[in-house]
Amino acid sequence: MKSNRPSKPERRPNRMGGASATPRNDRPRREAPPRAENVRPQGAVSSQMSWRDKFEAWSAHHSNSAIESLLRMLGTPLQSLMTWLVIAIAIALPAALFVVFSNVQQIGQSWQDSSQISVFLKKEATANQAQDLRGRWAQRPDVAQAVYVSPEQALEEFKLGSGLGELANHLDENPLPAVILVKPKIGGNAPDALTSLQQALVADPLVADVRLDMLWVKRLHQFITVAERFVVALAGLLALGVLLVIGNTIRMAIENRRDEIVVVKLVGATDAYVRRPFLYTGLWYGVGGGIVAAILLAVGFWWLSTPVAQLADLYQSSFRLQGLGLIESLQLVLIAGFTGLLGAWIAVARHLYLIQPR
Amino acid sequence: MIRFETVSKRYDTGYEALARVDFEVEAGEMLFLTGHSGAGKSTLMKLILLMEQPSNGHVFVDGHHLARMPKSQLPYFRRNIGVVFQNHQLLFDRTVYDNVALPLQVAGYPHQEIGKRVRAALDKVDLLDKERSNPMTLSGGEQQRVGIARAVVNKPTLLLADEPTGNLDPELSNEIMTLFRQFNEVGTTVMIATHDVELLKRMNKRVLGLVQGKLVHDGVLW
């Protein structure tokens, strides 16, 4: 080794001179000597680096950590895929239930929307009286629409709709009563309001009968409430599972890089610096799991959609299974990523401070 | 630069590593710390680095009263101290360049600045041609020099070395000592722990001698 190499441009004329030249005769003093004004406050770093440099270094470390942790993950593809699958299944399960349930809700709503009340009038009610009644009911605040169907119209509809037109032609007289179809102006989830409307309508002397399958509406409503809570509870439990899986994975990653953490801490890394790559690792596990979950759901609903459509056709329904849309899939990935980040944060907070240089 | 005021360190096991140690080191000094293994050399170094807290007494480093340093300041404080370990603590999953660049990356230096400084430090320890190698492929002396380059790359005001010549033959250890002397000549305070008495005699510098945790010698040897 050449020892007499011309000295490097290390122009650093003992900058500490001012601060540390403390006389020995002031021993009882407990405090550190006050720093001279011209002494740099914080090593070579802050005197030579502008805020702009610091910000650039900070964002560079962010992108470095993000890319490096992603590459690390892709470096062990099988292991990462398994973790992603575990997370994906835990996410896809409640998401699938949520989708199915919102489909059911959709059916329920379309049925409830069509839940008009059929008011059958007494035989002696004249067309004028019926029109009068219809007019009065249409004014009610809880009625969206009231339509008068005369017995003649009802018969025509019956002939067209039932396919029994021939049979109806043989009837001596029209057996059908006049009907007023009342469409309630209330949300589907208010069965009590429907009941009170029904009671108001039946009170009129011209009314023979009022038909509304209230029990059915109530049951559906209650079923939806139960299902909703079940899905929320399940999602909560599985989210906890995702947190634990990611937490454990991050803990192992921290153990694997123990030496590096010790060295980096010794050369002056801040906690945030040490934490960063692990937080990104958690984020990628979450995002990867979310993407796999979205793919699972898309494939699953695509697979189901044809038989469901055929089934709906058999019921003369135009119902079609709605899978996750693009926005919802993105939301799923976002939520998964956030859960991953949270899991990593918990693991890092628990394990990283235990690793100190010894 | 460094001041110990009646510092004692007793571990939880009851083992007393340091007992009422008093000394002061001026900025720009170069000195040695000696004693048998277990005499407290490493403990003393750890106290300076704030890897340990003293049980009694006060440690001042670079104007900081260490007991009163907030935890958030610790990283910035350590950036000002270069450390060379006996087992050199290199990371074998990256190149020599990346190992030396670590303190600068941690401190957030811009990319070009890191390149310049790392090459200057590697040039100083004569390993510029090895920057792309993995430290695993280097000899013991070369690994130690990489460790030194990493310790000085941030231009610390204080350089600590714990048995830096521990496993090296005399010729190599002389080279290492020459390096430390050069750093000292440009103003860095250098403190080297060693049990190599021959080395101490050759260097003819101030020596702190520890025996069973007590400071028994302070001055030039013989």
Boltz contact constraints between the chains, C-beta under 6 A:
constraints:
  - contact:
      token1: [A, 1]
      token2: [B, 126]
      max_distance: 6.0
  - contact:
      token1: [A, 1]
      token2: [B, 175]
      max_distance: 6.0
  - contact:
      token1: [A, 3]
      token2: [B, 178]
      max_distance: 6.0
  - contact:
      token1: [A, 8]
      token2: [B, 120]
      max_distance: 6.0
  - contact:
      token1: [A, 10]
      token2: [B, 186]
      max_distance: 6.0
  - contact:
      token1: [A, 12]
      token2: [B, 187]
      max_distance: 6.0
  - contact:
      token1: [A, 14]
      token2: [B, 28]
      max_distance: 6.0
  - contact:
      token1: [A, 14]
      token2: [B, 187]
      max_distance: 6.0
  - contact:
      token1: [A, 16]
      token2: [B, 27]
      max_distance: 6.0
  - contact:
      token1: [A, 16]
      token2: [B, 157]
      max_distance: 6.0
  - contact:
      token1: [A, 17]
      token2: [B, 27]
      max_distance: 6.0
  - contact:
      token1: [A, 19]
      token2: [B, 63]
      max_distance: 6.0
  - contact:
      token1: [A, 20]
      token2: [B, 1]
      max_distance: 6.0
  - contact:
      token1: [A, 20]
      token2: [B, 27]
      max_distance: 6.0
  - contact:
      token1: [A, 32]
      token2: [B, 60]
      max_distance: 6.0
  - contact:
      token1: [A, 32]
      token2: [B, 63]
      max_distance: 6.0
  - contact:
      token1: [A, 32]
      token2: [B, 64]
      max_distance: 6.0
  - contact:
      token1: [A, 32]
      token2: [B, 65]
      max_distance: 6.0
  - contact:
      token1: [A, 35]
      token2: [B, 63]
      max_distance: 6.0
  - contact:
      token1: [A, 42]
      token2: [B, 76]
      max_distance: 6.0
  - contact:
      token1: [A, 43]
      token2: [B, 79]
      max_distance: 6.0
  - contact:
      token1: [A, 43]
      token2: [B, 80]
      max_distance: 6.0
  - contact:
      token1: [A, 44]
      token2: [B, 155]
      max_distance: 6.0
  - contact:
      token1: [A, 45]
      token2: [B, 107]
      max_distance: 6.0
  - contact:
      token1: [A, 53]
      token2: [B, 110]
      max_distance: 6.0
  - contact:
      token1: [A, 54]
      token2: [B, 108]
      max_distance: 6.0
  - contact:
      token1: [A, 57]
      token2: [B, 108]
      max_distance: 6.0
  - contact:
      token1: [A, 260]
      token2: [B, 91]
      max_distance: 6.0
  - contact:
      token1: [A, 263]
      token2: [B, 89]
      max_distance: 6.0
  - contact:
      token1: [A, 267]
      token2: [B, 102]
      max_distance: 6.0
  - contact:
      token1: [A, 267]
      token2: [B, 103]
      max_distance: 6.0
  - contact:
      token1: [A, 267]
      token2: [B, 106]
      max_distance: 6.0
  - contact:
      token1: [A, 268]
      token2: [B, 75]
      max_distance: 6.0
  - contact:
      token1: [A, 268]
      token2: [B, 78]
      max_distance: 6.0
  - contact:
      token1: [A, 268]
      token2: [B, 79]
      max_distance: 6.0
  - contact:
      token1: [A, 268]
      token2: [B, 106]
      max_distance: 6.0
  - contact:
      token1: [A, 269]
      token2: [B, 75]
      max_distance: 6.0
  - contact:
      token1: [A, 269]
      token2: [B, 106]
      max_distance: 6.0
  - contact:
      token1: [A, 270]
      token2: [B, 75]
      max_distance: 6.0
  - contact:
      token1: [A, 357]
      token2: [B, 51]
      max_distance: 6.0
